[in-house]
């Protein structure tokens, strides 16, 4: 089968399309369901697909409603076809019973300007099956329209085994009840149809392209989809903490830019460090989970390392990692300085407030760029590095450590990790050291257990997430606001 | 006799009143006790919770959106949008209408439905066991009337 690629730039066809040049389309209604054919741009008006003894051939035919009106016609309209001036239209038709005053069939060919030409008509005198074969001589875009009608009675018309000459030229993506626009450009003229433009010629229509003048970029995909998510850590691992989940509180958002091939061009990652309820000097990083990603095509910028214990390659990724690993900062206090009083930063009411720190990282991907799914941003693996000790990582529960983690901590003190079972960073009671909230998290005050700040958290956790999956939202009865850190108003 | 009956009535009336007072005191005591011990098992700390070993602590769920291609003799590629019914976009990218595809997405755990759009075609579909099944076939009533 030969394929035609049509992809004009500036104005005209913006759909990346390939069209089969098979010079006919067959409709035998054997799908058995009208909606399946409507999806392919066939229009049924007071007609349906039905099986049974009245099928002309096979199991199914098109059947009309009762042909009892001369004005209310029962119609089938084909998808747009493109014809080069040769070919025959073939079909079979009949009625099931002859009663009432008169029963008729008219067949028209319609062009893209709305002109209709009668190419066949029949007055029924019996229930014979008629096998029709008509030359179609025009060239260009066309549709065929069958109209069954009559006066009085209960007669129904039947149609089957349609063979349309020419190339299927309808655009099912514009479907509205079977009514589709045609794919322009098959006549070499461009234009028409949906009138879609594609200024950069990347195949993504301008109205769907977030970079309509940049052929290298097409889409922004955000994670989380709206606003920021929050990572909240306890940092005394492998010992249990106080479960206020404010030892390090970081908001995050990823904007992934993809091209028309759904490949990742770049990722813009924004990290907002909001609170440090700790005295330890902790770092933060994350890893993309796909070991198959080629690290040599990735470059990272925007990280903030001050403590000289992280080893990066020239591309900004951490050395010694089998998966792409980014260390955003190595000492949270260098991003969010201690205000001079209190245990940490922004966790104790009445203590000085420090404006959250925003860090912007850029991760570029060179060709051959990976698919969006291969980078797998939403399943990124964030971790805290405790007190500048590189091997001491704290991850989300059941997320694996990086290659640089010191495995001797597993099983120590309160940690109940069992690497052989894929169990990580949980206590014997299955408690975590970190949580990832899909939305921006209002964290507890210093030393306040999370269950006394977010009142549905306990039900959520004990039900394994079944109850109150939205426990972090600010809904009636969900919070004890007195136990949640409030940003001072002045 | 009448006096005796009157005294007896007064006796029963007094006893009834006493009983009512005693019952009220008892009830108040019970209520008071209950109030003092609201949910005696209510956890005071996360460490009091009984957590399943399999709980993943995620506020998100993994959803596979299965796109069933439309078998037409033309391959039109356009943008497929996958979003919440309220319009939070989880994914968008080029998709050929006649290609089968699976998109593995991470969406909020509380989400119950996903909206899939392609050109003029749009469907809001339930998430069932982490799966959303989309096809291009409209859900129109099948009738010849």
Contacts between the chains, C-beta under 8 A, distances in Angstrom:
chain1	res1	chain2	res2	distance
A	15	B	76	5.3
A	15	B	77	6.4
A	15	B	78	6.4
A	16	B	76	8.0
A	16	B	77	4.1
A	16	B	94	6.8
A	17	B	74	6.4
A	17	B	75	6.0
A	17	B	76	5.0
A	17	B	77	6.6
A	18	B	74	7.3
A	18	B	75	4.5
A	19	B	73	7.4
A	19	B	74	5.0
A	19	B	75	7.7
A	20	B	73	3.9
A	20	B	74	6.6
A	22	B	73	6.1
A	25	B	73	6.7
A	33	B	137	7.8
A	33	B	142	6.8
A	34	B	140	7.6
A	34	B	142	5.1
A	35	B	137	5.0
A	35	B	138	5.3
A	35	B	139	7.0
A	35	B	140	5.6
A	35	B	142	6.6
A	36	B	137	5.5
A	38	B	137	7.6
A	38	B	138	5.6
A	38	B	140	6.5
A	39	B	70	5.7
A	39	B	135	7.8
A	39	B	136	5.0
A	39	B	137	4.5
A	39	B	138	6.3
A	40	B	70	6.9
A	40	B	71	8.0
A	40	B	72	5.2
A	41	B	72	7.9
A	44	B	144	7.8
A	46	B	144	5.8
A	46	B	145	6.3
A	47	B	144	5.4
A	48	B	142	6.1
A	48	B	143	6.2
A	48	B	144	3.7
A	49	B	142	7.9
A	50	B	144	7.7
A	63	B	144	6.0
A	64	B	144	6.2
A	65	B	144	4.3
A	65	B	145	5.4
A	74	B	144	7.3
A	156	B	144	8.0
A	167	B	73	7.9
A	168	B	72	6.6
A	168	B	73	4.4
A	168	B	74	5.4
A	169	B	74	7.4
A	170	B	72	7.8
A	170	B	74	7.2
A	171	B	74	7.5
A	171	B	76	5.5
A	171	B	119	7.7
A	172	B	70	5.9
A	172	B	72	5.7
A	172	B	74	7.5
A	172	B	76	6.5
A	172	B	97	5.8
A	172	B	119	7.8
A	172	B	136	6.5
A	173	B	76	5.0
A	173	B	78	4.8
A	173	B	97	5.9
A	173	B	118	6.0
A	173	B	119	3.0
A	173	B	120	6.9
A	173	B	121	6.9
A	174	B	119	5.6
A	174	B	120	5.4
A	175	B	119	7.2
A	175	B	120	5.8
A	175	B	121	6.0
A	175	B	136	7.5
A	175	B	138	7.3
A	176	B	120	5.7
A	177	B	138	7.0
A	177	B	140	6.7
A	183	B	74	6.6
A	183	B	76	7.2
A	203	B	77	6.5
A	203	B	94	6.8
A	204	B	79	6.6
A	204	B	94	6.4
A	205	B	78	7.1
A	205	B	79	7.6
A	208	B	78	6.9
A	208	B	79	4.1
A	208	B	92	8.0
A	218	B	94	7.4
A	219	B	79	7.6
A	219	B	92	5.2
A	219	B	93	6.2
A	221	B	89	7.5
A	221	B	91	6.1
A	221	B	92	6.4
A	221	B	93	7.7
A	222	B	89	7.1
A	223	B	106	7.2
A	225	B	83	7.6
A	225	B	84	7.4
A	225	B	88	4.1
A	225	B	89	5.5
A	225	B	90	5.4
A	225	B	107	7.9
A	226	B	88	5.2
A	240	B	47	7.5
A	243	B	45	6.8
A	243	B	46	4.5
A	243	B	47	7.3
A	258	B	93	6.2
A	260	B	94	5.5
A	261	B	94	7.1
A	262	B	93	4.0
A	262	B	94	5.9
A	372	B	91	7.7
A	372	B	93	6.6
A	373	B	103	7.5
A	373	B	104	6.6
A	378	B	60	7.6
A	378	B	105	7.0
A	378	B	106	3.5
A	379	B	106	6.5
A	396	B	57	7.2
A	397	B	56	6.6
A	397	B	57	4.9
A	398	B	56	6.0
A	423	B	53	7.9
A	426	B	53	7.9
A	429	B	47	6.7
A	429	B	49	7.7
A	429	B	51	6.2
A	430	B	51	4.0
A	430	B	52	6.6
A	430	B	53	5.3
A	430	B	55	6.3
A	431	B	46	6.2
A	431	B	47	6.9
A	431	B	49	7.9
A	431	B	51	6.5
A	432	B	57	4.9
A	435	B	57	5.8
A	435	B	59	7.5
A	436	B	58	7.0
A	436	B	59	6.7
A	436	B	60	7.6
A	437	B	59	5.2
A	438	B	59	4.7
A	438	B	60	5.2
A	438	B	108	5.0
A	438	B	109	7.6
A	439	B	59	7.8
A	439	B	108	7.7
A	449	B	44	7.4
A	449	B	45	4.8
A	449	B	46	5.6
A	450	B	46	6.0
A	451	B	43	6.3
A	451	B	45	6.8
A	451	B	46	5.2
A	451	B	49	7.4
A	452	B	44	7.6
A	457	B	46	7.7
A	458	B	43	5.7
A	458	B	46	7.4
A	458	B	49	5.7
A	461	B	46	7.4
A	461	B	49	5.5
A	461	B	51	5.7
A	461	B	55	6.8
A	461	B	57	7.4
A	462	B	49	5.3
A	462	B	50	5.9
A	462	B	51	6.6
A	464	B	51	7.9
A	464	B	52	4.8
A	464	B	54	6.9
A	464	B	55	4.4
A	465	B	55	6.5
A	465	B	56	7.5
A	465	B	57	7.9
A	465	B	58	7.0
A	465	B	109	6.1
A	469	B	59	7.0
A	469	B	108	7.5
A	469	B	109	4.0
A	469	B	110	4.1
A	470	B	108	7.7
A	470	B	109	8.0
A	470	B	110	4.5
A	472	B	59	6.7
